[in-house]
Amino acid sequence: MERLIDNGLISPSRKRRLASMLYESMLLFGVLFIAGYFFDTLTQSRHALYLREARQWWFFAVLGLYFVWFWRHGGQTLAMKTWHIRLVKEDGSKVGLLQAIYRYVLCWLFNLTGIAFIYSFFDKNGQFPQDRLAKTLLVSTKPRERGIEEVMRHS
């Protein structure tokens, strides 16, 4: 269920957030495939376990660049655009660089453990814990919903 946030913006439903996450994972498969190809080419790797830790850090950095870039430039990844979700600061403005990096690191902790989804049931605006700690909001950008004027004004 979509909720009206204190500042007049609309919080997207959990269903839309999960659909966006699923779609994002399919898109990221391609991103990581290309990143893995570049890593293997640059390191002349012939086996998946060769330089395993370096590969994991490389993927972490590539995913970080992907998310931070999109969150800083428009507040939406490709999947978030499809599902009409935008990341903004609590006041509705663009997310800062350090704020986006901080949120990205927190996402690993809370999303992989499932805490984020469970927490959203107890949050008054249905937000995830990484959003509370990073002082960001996930908001709806559907044109027919109230609050879109505020979202579009800050984009």
N, C-alpha and C positions, 0 to 999 in steps of 0.2 A: 504494500500500500504506500502511495506517495504521501509525503507529509509536508506541510508548510513550515519552513524554518523561521526562526525569530525575525530575521532581516527581510522577510517577504519572498525569499527564494523557495523553490520546491526541491525536496530531497527525492531522488529516484527510488523506486521500489527495489527490494532485494532481488526480485525476479529479474528486473532489467540489469542490475549490477552483476548477477551471476551469469546472465546471458552474455553480457559484455566481456566478462572474464573468460568464458568459454571461447568466444570468438577471438579474443586477444591471444589465447593460447594457440589457436590454429595459425594466426598470423605470425606469432613468434617462432613457430616451428620453421618457417621459411627464413626468418631473420637469423636464427641460430644455425640453420643449415649452411647459409652463405658464410657466416662468421666462422664456423667450423672448417669450411673449405679454405678460407684465408689463413686460418691458424695452421692447418696441416700443410699448406703450401709454403708458408713462411718458415716453419720449423722442420720441414721435410719429414713429417711424422708419417709412419706407415702402419701404426697400430693405435687403437683408441686409448690404450692404457699408457702409451708413451706421453710423458709430460702431463699426466692426468690433472695434477693440482694446478698447473699453469693454465690448462684448458678451462678448468672450472672458474678460475679468476678472470680469464679472458671473457667467458660467457657472462659472468656477473657484471663486468665492465660494459660489455656490449648492450646488455639489457638495461643497465643504468643509463647509458647514453640515449637509448631509445626512449625510455620513459621520461627522463629529465628533459630531453629536447622537446618532446611533444607537450609535456605539462607546462613548460616555459613559453612555448610558442603556440598559444591558442587554448591551452588547458585541456586538450583532448588528444588521445591517441586515435588511431584509425578505428578501433573497435568502439571507443567512447563516442566518436562522431556518429557511427552507425546507430548506436543505441541512445543517442541524445543525452549524453552525460558529460558534464564539464567539471574540472577541478579548479576551484578558486580559493582565495584566502577567505577567512571568516567574514571580512567586510565586502566580499564580492569582487575584489580586484585580482589582477594576475598574481600567480605564485612566483616567489623569488627563487633564485638558484639554490641557495643553501636549504631553503624550505623544501624544495623538490627533492634534493639529494637525501635529506633527513627522512622524508616520507617514503622514498624508495627503499632505504635500508629498513625502516620500520615495517614496510609491507612484507619483507621476507620473514620477519619474526612472527607477525600476526596472521598472515594469510596461510603460510605453510602449516601452522599449528591448528588452524581452524578457529582461533580465538576471535578473529575479526568478525566472522559471521555471527557467532554466538553473542558477542558484545553488542552488535547492532540491534538485537532484540531489546536490550536494556537501555540503550541510548535514547534520550528524548527526541532527537531528530533522526534516529536510525542511521547514524554515521558509524564508520569503523574507528577502532582505537587509534590507528595511525593518523587519521584525520584530526582527531581530538588533540593528539600530542604534537602534531606538526602545525596545528591551527589552520587547517584547510577544511573545505567542504566539497562533497560531491553534490552537484546540483543538476536538475533536469533542464534541458534546453528545448523541450518540445514546444513548438509555437502556440499550441492551443491552451497551454497551462498558464495560470497566473504566475507572475514573477519573471517571465521571459524578458520583459523590458529591462529589468535590472541586469540580467545576465548579458544581454546583447549590448548594453551600454558599456560594459567593461571589457568587451572583446575587441 
